[in-house]
């Protein structure tokens, strides 16, 4: 079963600018790493999704830009608001990639910025630049925040 994004009335969300092919390639690799169905032309459902990738099973939108922060953040937040989906904004310039994550239920204030992607024990994770921010796991079912807990000391046993 697929969830179709439905534009909320009066959002007036504009699409993100068309990314360069190198950025599009990073977006495609990220979508492949997440897994699940990917809609390559989501603008058929809503024009604000032009130049983005839609992962309907994960309720996730992936956009990309070469622009520095905070440019494009407002437009991306409007897209997340219009669709009700979480959003990953790929920021790619001169070979350096980082990710900004926006949880749809937090509105424009829910940004986790300057995240790096890594392959963790439980799959793909985004680690924010600030250690105070939560680590975010991503899968075919969407984004999940979690804390990276230190390894338990050797003397701790289960059931204590």
Secondary structure as GFF3:
##gff-version 3
##sequence-region A 1 160
A	DSSP	alpha_helix	21	34	.	.	.	ID=ss1
A	DSSP	three_ten_helix	42	44	.	.	.	ID=ss2
A	DSSP	three_ten_helix	47	49	.	.	.	ID=ss3
A	DSSP	beta_strand	53	55	.	.	.	ID=ss4
A	DSSP	beta_strand	60	65	.	.	.	ID=ss5
A	DSSP	alpha_helix	73	83	.	.	.	ID=ss6
A	DSSP	beta_strand	86	93	.	.	.	ID=ss7
A	DSSP	beta_strand	96	102	.	.	.	ID=ss8
A	DSSP	three_ten_helix	104	109	.	.	.	ID=ss9
A	DSSP	beta_strand	111	120	.	.	.	ID=ss10
A	DSSP	beta_strand	123	127	.	.	.	ID=ss11
A	DSSP	beta_strand	135	139	.	.	.	ID=ss12
A	DSSP	beta_strand	142	146	.	.	.	ID=ss13
###
